[in-house]
């Protein structure tokens, strides 16, 4: 799929004149983002609009906002999305993918808070929590003609082993839909990433403790005699078990 990427700044139309005609460009932007004439006032450096190779025939009616699992500045995201939607009274749907049942309640609460912050007289916002394993599968069930996907520019997903790719670019190609990328918002670690890091740290710390106490007990055996050595080894085992228990407690 070929797409035209537009970096929205005050002089975007001039910079893109050699790609498509200025009037065509403005018409396409206006079709995807009603109220484009005032968009330059709210667009930040790094915002990008990805056009599909074939422009949608249905005007934009709803913004489908993809919310990453990691922590974000919810106030900033809600404000940016509301500004994009209020100029044409567009509906908003916040979407998140969370296949882990243990984290669904927490993530659902985050989505509900975003929806409540964005709802106003001009705009109606809803939240949708998906348990699908991929964004493509989740969006296949909820996308309709007239939807414009909103992503964070630095929201990346795994792509080809250790490589990562921007989710917005992936969706623009795989779903053949227009995508607006919001720049300037950072994404924190997702809960599963935090858990993985804690597990690695815990196993590393546990291995280090076991190695230290094995070395200590070897020194005790070589340098002392019974019953002193037996008492010292028993004491060291108690300290070792306590240390491992505290690490396990930290993981939980």
C-alpha positions as CSV (number, residue, x, y, z in Angstrom):
1,X,0.0,0.0,0.0
2,X,1.3,3.4,-0.9
3,X,0.4,6.3,1.3
4,X,1.1,10.0,1.5
5,X,2.4,11.1,4.9
6,X,1.7,14.7,5.9
7,X,3.5,16.4,8.8
8,X,1.1,18.9,10.0
9,X,2.6,22.3,10.6
10,X,1.6,25.8,9.6
11,X,3.4,25.5,6.3
12,X,2.6,21.9,5.5
13,X,0.6,22.6,2.3
14,X,3.5,24.6,0.8
15,X,6.0,21.8,1.7
16,X,3.8,19.1,0.1
17,X,2.9,21.0,-3.0
18,X,5.3,19.0,-5.1
19,X,3.6,15.7,-4.0
20,X,0.0,16.5,-4.7
21,X,-1.7,19.7,-5.7
22,X,-2.4,22.1,-2.9
23,X,-6.1,22.1,-3.5
24,X,-6.2,18.3,-3.6
25,X,-4.2,18.1,-0.4
26,X,-6.5,20.5,1.5
27,X,-9.5,18.7,0.2
28,X,-8.2,15.4,1.4
29,X,-7.2,16.7,4.8
30,X,-10.6,18.4,5.2
31,X,-12.3,15.2,4.3
32,X,-10.4,13.3,7.0
33,X,-10.1,16.0,9.5
34,X,-13.1,18.4,9.5
35,X,-12.0,21.8,10.8
36,X,-8.6,21.6,9.2
37,X,-8.5,25.4,8.9
38,X,-7.9,25.6,12.6
39,X,-5.9,22.4,13.0
40,X,-2.6,24.2,12.7
41,X,-3.4,25.9,16.0
42,X,-3.4,22.6,17.9
43,X,-1.1,20.3,15.9
44,X,2.2,19.8,17.6
45,X,5.5,19.1,15.9
46,X,5.6,15.4,15.1
47,X,1.9,15.0,14.3
48,X,1.5,13.0,11.1
49,X,-1.5,12.1,8.9
50,X,-1.2,9.0,6.8
51,X,-3.4,8.8,3.7
52,X,-4.5,5.5,2.3
53,X,-3.8,4.9,-1.4
54,X,-7.5,5.2,-2.0
55,X,-9.3,8.0,-0.1
56,X,-12.4,6.9,1.8
57,X,-15.7,7.8,0.2
58,X,-17.4,8.2,3.6
59,X,-16.6,11.4,5.6
60,X,-15.0,11.1,9.0
61,X,-17.6,10.6,11.7
62,X,-15.6,8.9,14.5
63,X,-12.1,9.0,15.9
64,X,-10.9,5.5,17.0
65,X,-8.2,6.3,19.5
66,X,-5.7,3.4,20.2
67,X,-4.5,3.6,23.8
68,X,-1.3,1.7,24.6
69,X,-1.0,-0.6,27.6
70,X,1.8,1.5,29.0
71,X,1.3,4.6,31.2
72,X,0.7,7.9,29.3
73,X,-0.2,11.5,30.2
74,X,-4.0,10.9,30.1
75,X,-4.8,14.6,30.5
76,X,-2.7,15.5,27.5
77,X,-4.1,12.7,25.3
78,X,-7.7,13.5,26.2
79,X,-7.1,17.2,25.5
80,X,-5.5,16.5,22.1
81,X,-8.2,14.1,21.0
82,X,-11.0,16.4,22.2
83,X,-9.5,19.3,20.2
84,X,-9.5,17.1,17.1
85,X,-13.1,15.9,17.6
86,X,-14.9,19.1,18.8
87,X,-14.4,21.1,15.6
88,X,-16.8,18.8,13.8
89,X,-18.7,17.1,16.6
90,X,-17.0,13.7,15.9
91,X,-17.7,10.8,18.2
92,X,-14.7,9.2,20.0
93,X,-14.0,5.5,20.7
94,X,-11.0,4.7,22.9
95,X,-9.7,1.2,22.3
96,X,-7.2,-1.0,24.1
97,X,-6.0,-4.5,23.6
98,X,-5.4,-6.5,26.9
99,X,-5.4,-10.3,26.6
100,X,-4.4,-10.8,30.2
101,X,-7.6,-11.3,32.3
102,X,-5.8,-10.1,35.5
103,X,-5.1,-6.7,34.1
104,X,-8.4,-6.0,32.3
105,X,-10.1,-4.3,35.2
106,X,-7.2,-1.8,35.6
107,X,-7.0,-1.1,31.9
108,X,-10.8,-0.7,31.6
109,X,-10.7,1.9,34.4
110,X,-8.0,3.8,32.4
111,X,-10.2,3.8,29.3
112,X,-13.3,4.9,31.2
113,X,-11.4,7.9,32.7
114,X,-10.2,9.0,29.2
115,X,-13.8,8.7,27.9
116,X,-15.2,10.8,30.8
117,X,-12.5,13.5,30.4
118,X,-13.3,13.8,26.7
119,X,-17.1,13.8,26.8
120,X,-18.8,17.2,26.5
121,X,-21.8,18.8,24.9
122,X,-20.1,18.7,21.5
123,X,-18.4,15.3,21.8
124,X,-19.5,11.9,22.9
125,X,-16.8,9.4,23.9
126,X,-17.0,5.7,24.7
127,X,-14.5,3.0,25.7
128,X,-13.9,-0.5,24.3
129,X,-11.7,-3.1,25.9
130,X,-10.6,-6.0,23.6
131,X,-9.1,-9.3,24.7
132,X,-7.8,-10.1,21.2
133,X,-4.1,-10.9,20.8
134,X,-3.4,-8.3,18.1
135,X,-4.6,-4.8,17.2
136,X,-5.5,-6.0,13.7
137,X,-7.9,-8.6,15.0
138,X,-9.4,-6.1,17.5
139,X,-10.0,-3.4,14.9
140,X,-11.5,-5.8,12.4
141,X,-14.5,-6.1,14.7
142,X,-15.1,-2.4,15.5
143,X,-14.0,-0.3,12.4
144,X,-16.7,1.1,10.2
145,X,-16.6,3.5,7.2
146,X,-16.1,7.0,8.4
147,X,-13.6,6.0,11.1
148,X,-10.2,7.8,11.5
149,X,-7.7,5.9,13.6
150,X,-5.7,8.0,16.1
151,X,-2.4,6.6,17.4
152,X,0.5,7.9,19.4
153,X,3.5,8.4,17.0
154,X,5.9,6.4,19.3
155,X,3.5,3.5,19.9
156,X,5.5,0.6,18.5
157,X,4.9,-3.1,18.2
158,X,7.2,-6.1,17.6
159,X,8.0,-6.6,13.9
160,X,10.3,-9.3,12.5
161,X,12.1,-10.8,15.5
162,X,13.8,-8.0,17.4
163,X,12.7,-5.1,15.2
164,X,9.9,-2.8,16.1
165,X,7.6,-0.7,14.0
166,X,5.1,2.2,14.6
167,X,1.7,0.7,15.1
168,X,0.0,3.5,13.1
169,X,2.1,2.8,10.0
170,X,1.3,-0.9,10.3
171,X,-2.4,-0.3,10.6
172,X,-2.4,2.1,7.7
173,X,-0.9,-0.6,5.5
174,X,-2.7,-3.7,6.8
175,X,-6.2,-2.1,7.3
176,X,-6.0,0.3,4.4
177,X,-7.3,3.1,6.5
178,X,-6.3,6.7,7.3
179,X,-4.3,7.1,10.5
180,X,-3.5,10.3,12.4
181,X,-0.3,10.0,14.6
182,X,-0.1,12.2,17.6
183,X,3.5,13.2,18.4
184,X,5.0,14.5,21.7
185,X,3.4,12.0,24.1
186,X,5.6,9.5,25.8
187,X,4.6,5.9,26.6
188,X,5.7,4.2,29.8
189,X,6.4,0.5,30.2
190,X,3.4,-1.8,29.9
191,X,2.4,-3.9,32.9
192,X,3.7,-7.1,31.3
193,X,7.0,-5.4,30.5
194,X,7.3,-4.3,34.2
195,X,6.5,-7.8,35.3
196,X,9.1,-9.3,33.0
197,X,11.8,-6.9,34.2
198,X,10.9,-7.7,37.9
199,X,11.1,-11.4,37.1
200,X,14.6,-11.0,35.5
201,X,15.8,-8.9,38.5
202,X,14.4,-11.4,41.0
203,X,16.0,-14.4,39.3
204,X,19.3,-12.6,39.0
205,X,19.2,-11.5,42.7
206,X,18.2,-15.0,43.8
207,X,21.0,-16.6,41.8
208,X,23.5,-14.1,43.3
209,X,22.3,-14.8,46.9
210,X,22.6,-18.6,46.4
211,X,26.1,-18.2,44.9
212,X,27.2,-16.0,47.8
213,X,25.9,-18.3,50.5
214,X,27.4,-21.4,48.8
215,X,30.8,-19.7,48.8
216,X,30.3,-18.6,52.4
217,X,29.3,-22.1,53.5
218,X,32.3,-23.6,51.7
219,X,34.5,-21.2,53.7
220,X,32.8,-22.2,57.0
221,X,33.4,-25.9,56.3
222,X,37.1,-25.3,55.5
223,X,37.9,-23.0,58.3
224,X,35.9,-24.4,61.3
225,X,35.2,-27.7,62.9
226,X,32.0,-29.3,64.3
227,X,29.9,-28.4,66.1
228,X,30.8,-24.7,65.3
229,X,30.7,-25.3,61.5
230,X,27.2,-26.9,61.8
231,X,25.8,-24.0,63.8
232,X,27.2,-21.4,61.4
233,X,25.9,-23.3,58.3
234,X,22.5,-23.6,59.8
235,X,22.5,-19.8,60.6
236,X,23.6,-19.0,57.1
237,X,20.8,-21.2,55.7
238,X,18.3,-19.3,57.7
239,X,19.6,-16.0,56.5
240,X,19.6,-17.3,52.9
241,X,16.0,-18.6,53.1
242,X,14.9,-15.3,54.6
243,X,16.6,-13.4,51.8
244,X,15.0,-15.5,49.1
245,X,11.6,-15.2,50.8
246,X,11.9,-11.4,50.8
247,X,12.7,-11.4,47.1
248,X,9.7,-13.6,46.4
249,X,7.6,-11.2,48.5
250,X,8.9,-8.3,46.4
251,X,7.9,-10.1,43.1
252,X,4.3,-10.7,44.4
